[in-house]
């Protein structure tokens, strides 16, 4: 089975905009789109949500490089779709699907907002919670 959304032609900027709109409808107070300085593609979305009375910064990364590896290795994927631009588009469509699913399970109260976004909450040092705990051996010592 080929990777999810591998045929998309939706530009990453449009997808980031769709995610921003979804987050604003969910209650995000602000959304920031960050771009790669050298190549200009969307590299992350950060947003502010009020969780339990506290404004929390949340950063959703989007790493297209593993997507490109998968596209290159999958012989079913047409070679015209095996490039950085396509990998970026696919990566962001996958993030969109993930955000949409997460917001749906939050809306149904199956999980709490902080359960879903905890790894992506930005700490005071600018790293996400995931980055912090992974640098500290997942706090297992």
DSSP file (Angstrom, degrees, kcal/mol; ACC not computed):
  #  RESIDUE AA STRUCTURE BP1 BP2  ACC     N-H-->O    O-->H-N    N-H-->O    O-->H-N    TCO  KAPPA ALPHA  PHI   PSI    X-CA   Y-CA   Z-CA
    1    1 A X              0   0    0      0, 0.0     3,-0.1     0, 0.0     2,-0.1   0.000 360.0 360.0 360.0 132.3    0.0    0.0    0.0
    2    2 A X        -     0   0    0      1,-0.1     3,-0.1    74,-0.1    69,-0.1  -0.340 360.0 -79.5 -77.1 161.0    1.4    3.4   -0.9
    3    3 A X    >   -     0   0    0      1,-0.1     3,-1.5    64,-0.1    -1,-0.1  -0.245  58.5 -87.7 -62.3 145.5    1.7    6.2    1.5
    4    4 A X  T 3  S+     0   0    0      1,-0.2    -1,-0.1     2,-0.1    90,-0.1  -0.240 107.2   2.3 -53.2 134.1   -1.4    8.3    2.4
    5    5 A X  T >  S+     0   0    0     -3,-0.1     3,-1.9     1,-0.1    -1,-0.2   0.649  79.8 147.1  66.7  19.7   -2.1   11.2    0.1
    6    6 A X  T <   +     0   0    0     -3,-1.5    84,-0.1     1,-0.3    -2,-0.1   0.699  69.0  51.6 -65.2 -17.9    0.9   10.5   -2.2
    7    7 A X  T 3  S+     0   0    0     83,-0.1    -1,-0.3    70,-0.0    -2,-0.1   0.434  79.8 133.5 -95.7   1.2   -0.9   11.8   -5.3
    8    8 A X    <   -     0   0    0     -3,-1.9    82,-0.1     1,-0.1    81,-0.1  -0.124  34.8-174.9 -55.7 145.3   -2.0   15.2   -3.8
    9    9 A X        +     0   0    0     80,-0.1     2,-0.4     2,-0.1    -1,-0.1   0.207  44.7 124.2-118.8  10.0   -1.4   18.3   -5.9
   10   10 A X        -     0   0    0      1,-0.1    83,-0.1    79,-0.1     5,-0.0  -0.606  67.2-116.8 -76.6 124.7   -2.5   20.6   -3.1
   11   11 A X     >  -     0   0    0     -2,-0.4     4,-2.1     1,-0.1     3,-0.3  -0.273  16.4-123.5 -60.5 143.1    0.2   23.2   -2.3
   12   12 A X  H  > S+     0   0    0      1,-0.2     4,-2.8     2,-0.2     5,-0.2   0.849 111.6  56.6 -58.3 -37.1    1.7   23.1    1.2
   13   13 A X  H  > S+     0   0    0      2,-0.2     4,-2.0     1,-0.2    -1,-0.2   0.902 107.1  48.8 -62.5 -40.3    0.7   26.7    1.8
   14   14 A X  H  > S+     0   0    0     -3,-0.3     4,-2.2     2,-0.2    -2,-0.2   0.910 112.3  48.4 -65.4 -42.1   -2.9   25.9    1.0
   15   15 A X  H  X S+     0   0    0     -4,-2.1     4,-2.5     2,-0.2    -2,-0.2   0.921 109.9  51.3 -64.5 -43.3   -2.9   23.0    3.4
   16   16 A X  H  X S+     0   0    0     -4,-2.8     4,-2.6     1,-0.2    -1,-0.2   0.887 109.9  51.3 -60.3 -37.9   -1.2   25.0    6.1
   17   17 A X  H  X S+     0   0    0     -4,-2.0     4,-2.5     2,-0.2    -1,-0.2   0.894 108.4  50.9 -64.8 -40.5   -4.0   27.6    5.6
   18   18 A X  H  X S+     0   0    0     -4,-2.2     4,-2.3     2,-0.2    -2,-0.2   0.907 111.4  47.7 -63.0 -41.7   -6.6   24.9    5.9
   19   19 A X  H  X S+     0   0    0     -4,-2.5     4,-2.8     2,-0.2    -2,-0.2   0.923 110.7  52.0 -64.8 -44.1   -5.0   23.7    9.2
   20   20 A X  H  X S+     0   0    0     -4,-2.6     4,-2.5     1,-0.2    -2,-0.2   0.917 110.1  48.7 -57.3 -45.3   -4.9   27.3   10.5
   21   21 A X  H  X S+     0   0    0     -4,-2.5     4,-2.2     2,-0.2    -1,-0.2   0.922 111.5  49.4 -61.7 -45.1   -8.6   27.7    9.7
   22   22 A X  H  X S+     0   0    0     -4,-2.3     4,-1.2     1,-0.2    -2,-0.2   0.919 112.4  48.0 -60.0 -45.0   -9.5   24.5   11.4
   23   23 A X  H  X>S+     0   0    0     -4,-2.8     5,-2.8     1,-0.2     4,-0.7   0.882 109.8  52.0 -65.6 -38.7   -7.4   25.5   14.5
   24   24 A X  H ><5S+     0   0    0     -4,-2.5     3,-0.7     1,-0.2    -1,-0.2   0.890 108.8  50.5 -65.5 -37.9   -9.0   28.9   14.6
   25   25 A X  H 3<5S+     0   0    0     -4,-2.2    -1,-0.2     1,-0.2    -2,-0.2   0.781 108.3  54.4 -67.9 -25.6  -12.5   27.4   14.6
   26   26 A X  H 3<5S-     0   0    0     -4,-1.2    -1,-0.2    -5,-0.2    -2,-0.2   0.596 133.1 -90.0 -82.6 -13.2  -11.3   25.1   17.4
   27   27 A X  T <<5 +     0   0    0     -3,-0.7    23,-0.3    -4,-0.7    -3,-0.2   0.516  67.0 159.3 118.2   7.9  -10.3   28.2   19.5
   28   28 A X      < -     0   0    0     -5,-2.8    -1,-0.3     1,-0.2    21,-0.2  -0.423  28.4-156.2 -62.1 134.2   -6.7   28.9   18.6
   29   29 A X  S    S+     0   0    0     19,-2.8     2,-0.3     1,-0.3    -1,-0.2   0.747  74.0   5.2 -83.7 -25.9   -5.9   32.5   19.5
   30   30 A X  E     -A   48   0A   0     18,-0.7    18,-2.0    -7,-0.0     2,-0.4  -0.987  59.9-158.9-156.4 149.6   -3.0   32.8   17.0
   31   31 A X  E     -A   47   0A   0     -2,-0.3     2,-0.5    16,-0.2    16,-0.2  -0.998   7.3-165.1-135.6 132.0   -1.4   30.8   14.3
   32   32 A X  E     -A   46   0A   0     14,-3.6    14,-2.7    -2,-0.4     2,-0.6  -0.968   6.8-154.5-119.2 129.0    2.2   31.2   13.0
   33   33 A X  E     -A   45   0A   0     -2,-0.5     2,-0.4    12,-0.2    12,-0.2  -0.909  12.3-159.1-102.7 123.2    3.4   29.7    9.8
   34   34 A X  E     -A   44   0A   0     10,-2.9     9,-2.9    -2,-0.6    10,-1.4  -0.838   5.1-157.6-104.8 141.2    7.2   29.1    9.7
   35   35 A X  E     -A   42   0A   0     -2,-0.4     2,-0.3     7,-0.3     7,-0.2  -0.860  27.6-102.9-116.8 149.2    9.0   28.7    6.4
   36   36 A X     >  -     0   0    0      5,-3.0     4,-1.8    -2,-0.3     8,-0.0  -0.551  30.9-141.3 -65.0 128.7   12.4   27.1    5.6
   37   37 A X  T  4 S+     0   0    0     -2,-0.3    -1,-0.1     1,-0.2    -2,-0.0   0.840  93.9  38.9 -66.2 -34.6   14.8   30.0    5.1
   38   38 A X  T  4 S+     0   0    0      1,-0.1    -1,-0.2     3,-0.1    -2,-0.0   0.900 130.0  22.6 -84.6 -43.6   16.7   28.5    2.2
   39   39 A X  T  4 S-     0   0    0      2,-0.1    -2,-0.2     0, 0.0    -1,-0.1   0.571  91.7-131.2-108.6 -10.8   14.0   26.8    0.1
   40   40 A X     <  +     0   0    0     -4,-1.8     2,-0.2     1,-0.2    -3,-0.1   0.508  55.8 136.0  80.9   4.9   10.8   28.7    1.2
   41   41 A X        -     0   0    0      1,-0.1    -5,-3.0    -6,-0.1     2,-0.3  -0.511  66.5 -92.3 -85.0 158.2    8.5   25.8    1.9
   42   42 A X  E     +A   35   0A   0     -7,-0.2    -7,-0.3     1,-0.2    -1,-0.1  -0.511  45.5 173.4 -66.6 126.1    6.3   25.6    5.0
   43   43 A X  E     -     0   0A   0     -9,-2.9    19,-1.3     1,-0.3     2,-0.3   0.679  56.9  -3.3-111.9 -22.6    8.2   23.8    7.8
   44   44 A X  E     -AB  34  61A   0    -10,-1.4   -10,-2.9    17,-0.2     2,-0.4  -0.989  49.7-140.7-162.6 159.4    5.9   24.2   10.8
   45   45 A X  E     -AB  33  60A   0     15,-2.0    15,-3.6    -2,-0.3     2,-0.4  -0.992  18.6-170.8-121.1 132.6    2.8   25.6   12.3
   46   46 A X  E     +AB  32  59A   0    -14,-2.7   -14,-3.6    -2,-0.4     2,-0.3  -0.948  10.2 173.9-119.5 145.1    2.7   27.1   15.8
   47   47 A X  E     -AB  31  58A   0     11,-2.8    11,-2.9    -2,-0.4     2,-0.5  -0.972  27.5-124.6-147.9 163.0   -0.5   28.1   17.5
   48   48 A X  E     +AB  30  57A   0    -18,-2.0   -19,-2.8    -2,-0.3   -18,-0.7  -0.939  28.2 175.9-114.2 125.9   -1.8   29.3   20.9
   49   49 A X  E     - B   0  56A   0      7,-2.4     7,-3.6    -2,-0.5     2,-0.7  -0.953  31.1-125.6-125.2 147.1   -4.6   27.5   22.7
   50   50 A X  E     - B   0  55A   0     -2,-0.4     2,-0.5   -23,-0.3     5,-0.3  -0.845  32.5-178.9 -91.1 116.9   -6.0   28.1   26.1
   51   51 A X  E >   - B   0  54A   0      3,-3.3     3,-1.5    -2,-0.7    -2,-0.0  -0.967  68.9 -21.0-121.6 116.7   -5.8   24.9   28.0
   52   52 A X  T 3  S-     0   0    0     -2,-0.5    -1,-0.1     1,-0.3     3,-0.1   0.865 129.8 -48.0  53.8  40.6   -7.2   24.8   31.6
   53   53 A X  T 3  S+     0   0    0      1,-0.2     2,-0.4    -3,-0.0    -1,-0.3   0.484 119.4 106.7  83.5   2.8   -6.9   28.6   31.8
   54   54 A X  E <   -B   51   0A   0     -3,-1.5    -3,-3.3     2,-0.0     2,-0.5  -0.950  69.7-128.0-118.2 133.2   -3.4   28.8   30.5
   55   55 A X  E     -B   50   0A   0     -2,-0.4     2,-0.4    -5,-0.3    -5,-0.2  -0.677  33.1-167.8 -76.3 123.6   -2.3   30.0   27.1
   56   56 A X  E     -B   49   0A   0     -7,-3.6    -7,-2.4    -2,-0.5     2,-0.4  -0.941  17.0-139.1-117.9 134.1   -0.1   27.2   25.6
   57   57 A X  E     -B   48   0A   0     -2,-0.4    65,-3.2    65,-0.4     2,-0.4  -0.770  22.6-170.3 -87.0 134.1    2.1   27.5   22.6
   58   58 A X  E     -BC  47 121A   0    -11,-2.9   -11,-2.8    -2,-0.4     2,-0.5  -0.990   6.8-161.1-129.1 134.1    1.9   24.4   20.4
   59   59 A X  E     -B   46   0A   0     61,-2.8     2,-0.8    -2,-0.4   -13,-0.3  -0.957   2.0-162.4-122.8 118.1    4.3   23.7   17.5
   60   60 A X  E     -B   45   0A   0    -15,-3.6   -15,-2.0    -2,-0.5     2,-0.1  -0.859  15.3-157.9 -97.7 109.2    3.4   21.1   14.8
   61   61 A X  E     -B   44   0A   0     -2,-0.8     2,-0.3   -17,-0.2   -17,-0.2  -0.406   6.0-158.6 -80.6 163.5    6.4   20.1   12.9
   62   62 A X        -     0   0    0    -19,-1.3     2,-0.8    -2,-0.1    30,-0.1  -0.841   4.5-170.0-145.3 104.8    6.3   18.7    9.4
   63   63 A X        +     0   0    0     -2,-0.3     4,-0.4     1,-0.1     3,-0.3  -0.852   6.8 179.0-101.5 108.9    9.3   16.7    8.2
   64   64 A X     >  +     0   0    0     -2,-0.8     4,-2.1     1,-0.2     3,-0.3   0.653  64.0  83.6 -82.1 -17.1    9.1   15.9    4.5
   65   65 A X  H  > S+     0   0    0      1,-0.2     4,-1.9     2,-0.2    -1,-0.2   0.900  90.2  47.3 -60.7 -44.9   12.4   14.0    4.3
   66   66 A X  H  > S+     0   0    0     -3,-0.3     4,-2.0     1,-0.2    -1,-0.2   0.842 109.6  56.7 -64.9 -28.7   11.1   10.6    5.4
   67   67 A X  H  > S+     0   0    0     -4,-0.4     4,-2.8    -3,-0.3    -2,-0.2   0.926 105.3  50.3 -64.8 -44.0    8.2   11.1    3.0
   68   68 A X  H  X S+     0   0    0     -4,-2.1     4,-2.6     1,-0.2    -2,-0.2   0.906 108.3  53.0 -61.1 -40.9   10.6   11.5    0.1
   69   69 A X  H  X S+     0   0    0     -4,-1.9     4,-1.9     2,-0.2    -1,-0.2   0.915 110.7  47.1 -59.1 -43.1   12.4    8.3    1.2
   70   70 A X  H  X S+     0   0    0     -4,-2.0     4,-1.6     2,-0.2    -2,-0.2   0.919 111.7  50.0 -65.9 -44.2    9.2    6.4    1.1
   71   71 A X  H  < S+     0   0    0     -4,-2.8     6,-0.2     1,-0.2    -2,-0.2   0.905 111.0  50.1 -60.6 -41.2    8.2    7.8   -2.3
   72   72 A X  H  < S+     0   0    0     -4,-2.6    -1,-0.2     1,-0.2    -2,-0.2   0.876 113.4  45.5 -64.4 -37.9   11.6    6.9   -3.6
   73   73 A X  H  < S+     0   0    0     -4,-1.9     2,-0.9    -5,-0.2    -1,-0.2   0.697  93.7  86.8 -80.7 -19.8   11.4    3.3   -2.3
   74   74 A X    ><  -     0   0    0     -4,-1.6     3,-1.3     1,-0.2    -1,-0.1  -0.727  57.7-167.4 -88.8 108.7    7.8    2.7   -3.5
   75   75 A X  T 3  S+     0   0    0     -2,-0.9    -1,-0.2     1,-0.3     4,-0.1   0.641  84.0  66.1 -70.6 -14.3    7.9    1.4   -7.0
   76   76 A X  T 3  S+     0   0    0      2,-0.1     2,-0.5    -3,-0.0    -1,-0.3   0.684  81.7  91.6 -78.8 -18.1    4.1    2.0   -7.4
   77   77 A X  S <  S-     0   0    0     -3,-1.3     5,-0.1    -6,-0.2   -70,-0.0  -0.657  89.2-114.3 -80.3 124.4    4.6    5.7   -7.1
   78   78 A X    >   -     0   0    0     -2,-0.5     3,-2.3     1,-0.1     4,-0.1  -0.319  21.4-124.5 -56.9 138.1    5.0    7.4  -10.5
   79   79 A X  G >  S+     0   0    0      1,-0.3     3,-1.5     2,-0.2    -1,-0.1   0.744 108.2  68.2 -59.8 -25.0    8.5    8.8  -10.8
   80   80 A X  G 3  S+     0   0    0      1,-0.3    -1,-0.3     6,-0.0     6,-0.1   0.706  99.3  52.5 -67.2 -17.2    7.1   12.3  -11.6
   81   81 A X  G <  S+     0   0    0     -3,-2.3     2,-1.1     1,-0.1    -1,-0.3   0.323  84.7  95.2 -97.9   6.6    5.8   12.3   -8.0
   82   82 A X    <   +     0   0    0     -3,-1.5     2,-0.3    -4,-0.1    -1,-0.1  -0.734  62.0  95.7-103.4  86.4    9.2   11.6   -6.5
   83   83 A X  S  > S-     0   0    0     -2,-1.1     4,-2.3     1,-0.1     5,-0.2  -0.968  84.1 -96.7-161.4 167.2   10.6   15.0   -5.6
   84   84 A X  H  > S+     0   0    0     -2,-0.3     4,-2.6     1,-0.2     5,-0.2   0.902 118.7  54.8 -59.4 -44.5   11.0   17.4   -2.7
   85   85 A X  H  > S+     0   0    0      1,-0.2     4,-2.2     2,-0.2    -1,-0.2   0.909 111.3  44.7 -59.2 -43.5    8.0   19.5   -3.7
   86   86 A X  H  > S+     0   0    0      2,-0.2     4,-3.0     1,-0.2     5,-0.2   0.907 111.1  53.6 -67.5 -40.9    5.7   16.4   -3.7
   87   87 A X  H  X S+     0   0    0     -4,-2.3     4,-2.7     1,-0.2    -2,-0.2   0.900 109.5  48.8 -60.3 -40.7    7.1   15.2   -0.4
   88   88 A X  H  X S+     0   0    0     -4,-2.6     4,-2.2     2,-0.2    -1,-0.2   0.931 112.3  48.4 -64.2 -45.4    6.3   18.5    1.2
   89   89 A X  H  X S+     0   0    0     -4,-2.2     4,-2.0    -5,-0.2    -2,-0.2   0.938 114.2  45.8 -59.4 -47.3    2.8   18.5   -0.2
   90   90 A X  H  X S+     0   0    0     -4,-3.0     4,-2.3     1,-0.2    -2,-0.2   0.923 110.3  53.7 -62.9 -45.7    2.2   14.9    1.0
   91   91 A X  H  X S+     0   0    0     -4,-2.7     4,-2.1    -5,-0.2    -1,-0.2   0.918 110.6  46.1 -56.7 -45.7    3.7   15.6    4.4
   92   92 A X  H  X S+     0   0    0     -4,-2.2     4,-2.5     1,-0.2    -1,-0.2   0.855 109.4  53.8 -69.8 -33.5    1.4   18.6    5.0
   93   93 A X  H  X S+     0   0    0     -4,-2.0     4,-2.2     2,-0.2    -1,-0.2   0.877 109.3  50.0 -65.9 -35.4   -1.7   16.6    3.8
   94   94 A X  H  X S+     0   0    0     -4,-2.3     4,-2.3     2,-0.2    -2,-0.2   0.912 109.7  50.0 -67.3 -41.8   -0.9   13.9    6.3
   95   95 A X  H  X S+     0   0    0     -4,-2.1     4,-3.0     2,-0.2     5,-0.2   0.917 109.5  52.5 -61.1 -42.7   -0.5   16.6    9.1
   96   96 A X  H  X S+     0   0    0     -4,-2.5     4,-2.7     1,-0.2    -2,-0.2   0.935 109.8  47.6 -57.6 -47.5   -3.9   18.0    8.0
   97   97 A X  H  X S+     0   0    0     -4,-2.2     4,-2.2     1,-0.2    -1,-0.2   0.892 113.2  49.4 -61.6 -39.6   -5.5   14.5    8.3
   98   98 A X  H  X S+     0   0    0     -4,-2.3     4,-2.7     2,-0.2    -2,-0.2   0.935 112.1  46.6 -65.3 -47.0   -3.9   14.0   11.7
   99   99 A X  H  X S+     0   0    0     -4,-3.0     4,-2.9     1,-0.2     5,-0.3   0.929 111.8  51.8 -61.8 -44.9   -5.0   17.4   13.1
  100  100 A X  H  X S+     0   0    0     -4,-2.7     4,-1.6    -5,-0.2    -1,-0.2   0.916 112.5  45.4 -58.1 -44.7   -8.6   16.8   11.7
  101  101 A X  H  X S+     0   0    0     -4,-2.2     4,-2.1     2,-0.2    -1,-0.2   0.899 113.1  50.2 -66.5 -40.9   -8.7   13.4   13.5
  102  102 A X  H  X S+     0   0    0     -4,-2.7     4,-2.0     1,-0.2    -2,-0.2   0.917 109.9  49.5 -65.3 -42.5   -7.3   14.7   16.7
  103  103 A X  H  X S+     0   0    0     -4,-2.9     4,-2.6     1,-0.2    -1,-0.2   0.860 108.9  54.8 -64.7 -33.7   -9.7   17.6   16.8
  104  104 A X  H  X S+     0   0    0     -4,-1.6     4,-1.7    -5,-0.3    -1,-0.2   0.920 109.6  44.7 -65.7 -43.6  -12.6   15.2   16.2
  105  105 A X  H  <>S+     0   0    0     -4,-2.1     5,-1.8     2,-0.2     6,-1.2   0.807 114.0  50.6 -74.6 -25.2  -11.6   12.9   19.2
  106  106 A X  H ><5S+     0   0    0     -4,-2.0     3,-1.6    -5,-0.2    -2,-0.2   0.926 108.3  53.0 -68.5 -45.1  -11.2   16.0   21.4
  107  107 A X  H 3<5S+     0   0    0     -4,-2.6    -2,-0.2     1,-0.3    -1,-0.2   0.845 108.0  50.0 -59.5 -35.6  -14.6   17.3   20.3
  108  108 A X  T 3<5S-     0   0    0     -4,-1.7    -1,-0.3    -5,-0.1    -2,-0.2   0.525 112.3-122.5 -81.0  -4.2  -16.2   14.0   21.3
  109  109 A X  T < 5S+     0   0    0     -3,-1.6    -3,-0.2     2,-0.2    -2,-0.1   0.708  75.1 129.5  67.5  22.7  -14.4   14.2   24.7
  110  110 A X  S   <S+     0   0    0     -5,-1.8     2,-0.3    -6,-0.2    -4,-0.2   0.804  81.5   9.8 -70.6 -29.8  -12.7   10.9   24.1
  111  111 A X  S    S-     0   0    0     -6,-1.2     2,-0.3    -9,-0.1    -2,-0.2  -0.924  84.1-107.3-141.2 165.3   -9.5   12.6   25.0
  112  112 A X    >>  -     0   0    0     -2,-0.3     4,-1.5     1,-0.1     3,-0.6  -0.653  30.3-116.3 -92.6 154.8   -8.4   15.9   26.5
  113  113 A X  H 3> S+     0   0    0     -2,-0.3     4,-2.4     1,-0.3     3,-0.2   0.904 116.0  53.0 -54.8 -45.0   -6.8   18.6   24.3
  114  114 A X  H 3> S+     0   0    0      1,-0.2     4,-1.3     2,-0.2    -1,-0.3   0.784 102.3  59.5 -67.7 -25.8   -3.6   18.4   26.3
  115  115 A X  H <4 S+     0   0    0     -3,-0.6     4,-0.3     2,-0.2    -1,-0.2   0.924 111.8  39.9 -63.2 -43.6   -3.4   14.6   25.8
  116  116 A X  H  < S+     0   0    0     -4,-1.5     3,-0.3    -3,-0.2    -2,-0.2   0.924 125.5  33.4 -72.3 -46.3   -3.3   15.1   22.1
  117  117 A X  H >X S+     0   0    0     -4,-2.4     3,-1.6     1,-0.2     4,-0.6   0.440  84.7 106.2 -95.8   0.0   -1.0   18.1   21.9
  118  118 A X  G >< S+     0   0    0     -4,-1.3     3,-1.3     1,-0.3    11,-0.4   0.867  78.3  53.0 -50.1 -45.9    1.3   17.4   24.9
  119  119 A X  G 34 S+     0   0    0     -3,-0.3    11,-2.3    -4,-0.3    12,-0.4   0.782 112.7  46.4 -62.1 -22.4    4.3   16.3   22.8
  120  120 A X  G <4 S+     0   0    0     -3,-1.6   -61,-2.8     9,-0.2    -1,-0.2   0.399  78.9 121.3-102.9   0.5    4.1   19.6   20.8
  121  121 A X  B <<  -C   58   0A   0     -3,-1.3     8,-1.8    -4,-0.6     2,-0.5  -0.486  65.7-123.9 -66.9 132.0    3.6   22.1   23.7
  122  122 A X  B     -D  128   0B   0    -65,-3.2   -65,-0.4     6,-0.2     6,-0.3  -0.667  24.1-147.3 -84.9 126.1    6.4   24.6   23.5
  123  123 A X    >   -     0   0    0      4,-3.6     3,-2.0    -2,-0.5    -1,-0.0  -0.289  32.8 -94.3 -84.2 172.4    8.5   24.8   26.7
  124  124 A X  T 3  S+     0   0    0      1,-0.3    -1,-0.1     2,-0.1     4,-0.1   0.791 124.6  57.8 -59.8 -28.7   10.1   28.0   28.1
  125  125 A X  T 3  S-     0   0    0      2,-0.1    -1,-0.3     1,-0.1     3,-0.1   0.465 119.9-107.8 -83.4   0.7   13.4   27.1   26.4
  126  126 A X  S <  S+     0   0    0     -3,-2.0     2,-0.2     1,-0.4    -2,-0.1   0.279  84.2 115.6  93.6 -11.5   11.7   27.0   23.0
  127  127 A X        -     0   0    0      1,-0.1    -4,-3.6    -5,-0.1    -1,-0.4  -0.536  69.6-110.5 -84.8 157.1   11.8   23.2   22.6
  128  128 A X  B  >  -D  122   0B   0     -6,-0.3     4,-2.3    -2,-0.2    -6,-0.2  -0.419  30.5-107.7 -78.1 164.3    8.7   21.1   22.5
  129  129 A X  H  > S+     0   0    0     -8,-1.8     4,-2.7   -11,-0.4     5,-0.3   0.907 122.0  53.4 -58.7 -42.0    7.9   18.8   25.4
  130  130 A X  H  > S+     0   0    0    -11,-2.3     4,-2.6     1,-0.2     5,-0.3   0.932 107.8  49.7 -58.7 -46.3    8.8   15.8   23.2
  131  131 A X  H  > S+     0   0    0    -12,-0.4     4,-1.9     1,-0.2    -1,-0.2   0.909 111.9  49.8 -59.6 -41.9   12.2   17.4   22.4
  132  132 A X  H  X S+     0   0    0     -4,-2.3     4,-1.1     1,-0.2    -2,-0.2   0.958 114.9  40.6 -62.9 -52.4   12.8   18.0   26.1
  133  133 A X  H  <>S+     0   0    0     -4,-2.7     5,-3.6     1,-0.2     6,-0.6   0.851 113.8  53.4 -70.3 -31.6   11.9   14.5   27.3
  134  134 A X  H ><5S+     0   0    0     -4,-2.6     3,-1.1    -5,-0.3    -1,-0.2   0.872 108.1  50.8 -70.0 -33.3   13.7   12.8   24.4
  135  135 A X  H 3<5S+     0   0    0     -4,-1.9    -1,-0.2    -5,-0.3    -2,-0.2   0.748 109.9  52.1 -70.4 -22.8   16.9   14.7   25.2
  136  136 A X  T ><5S-     0   0    0     -4,-1.1     3,-1.6    -5,-0.1     5,-0.4  -0.079 126.3 -99.1-102.7  31.9   16.5   13.6   28.9
  137  137 A X  G X 5S-     0   0    0     -3,-1.1     3,-1.6     1,-0.3    -3,-0.2   0.844  73.8 -64.9  54.7  36.9   16.2    9.9   27.9
  138  138 A X  G 3 <S-     0   0    0     -5,-3.6    -1,-0.3     1,-0.3    -4,-0.2   0.780  83.4 -76.5  56.6  30.6   12.4   10.2   28.3
  139  139 A X  G <  S+     0   0    0     -3,-1.6    -1,-0.3    -6,-0.6    -2,-0.2   0.740 100.7 129.5  58.7  26.5   12.8   10.9   32.0
  140  140 A X    <         0   0    0     -3,-1.6    -1,-0.1    -4,-0.3    -2,-0.1   0.560 360.0 360.0 -89.6  -9.0   13.4    7.2   32.6
  141  141 A X              0   0    0     -5,-0.4    -1,-0.2    -4,-0.1    -4,-0.1   0.495 360.0 360.0 -82.8 360.0   16.6    7.5   34.6
